[in-house]
């Protein structure tokens, strides 16, 4: 089974916001992998499916996909391996979203162990690990530790010049500072930094850029920056309307 081609087609559907079609496509590919007895392909597809269900499906369906992926890791004896890093990370995020914070913490620990062993130091993928660990820590009220990991994510992304993920991370920092102290001037600084990054993104801007605009718009709305929310939402809407 050609997993790279399948995931490319899946991403193309997401970029068009064809979410129902994307989910159906992913589930059909998973069913085909299972019918072929291709556990390795099924693991890759479950890894994608848990994230899809977390964002567009239900809590129970995302947890079921995460559990299936973790079971396949064990079956394939891959629990401590390069591919396991992203499976542990995605499963942790799903479990956090489901309120299973203790299990989420265990999965983040396993993810960190795999990243540190199998990924080159400073690899861009560490930014995803740090961002998600920070969000988990923030929910636990460990704001200083959360800030530490968000700042580490910023450091990684700045080395790669990743405008979109940097903007999201600065918005995450703004949300963190607001939770810790709504009067903190750092909240506005972070929002302005995130917005400036999105404004300087080079053309042509792809679907991920406009997805990022919507994500940052939601953060801006939560923080009460309604003008920023409107600008980013209209920017994304123009793209998806074909303008």
Order of alpha helices (4+ residues) and beta strands (2+ residues): alpha-alpha-alpha-alpha-alpha-alpha-alpha-alpha-alpha-alpha-alpha-alpha
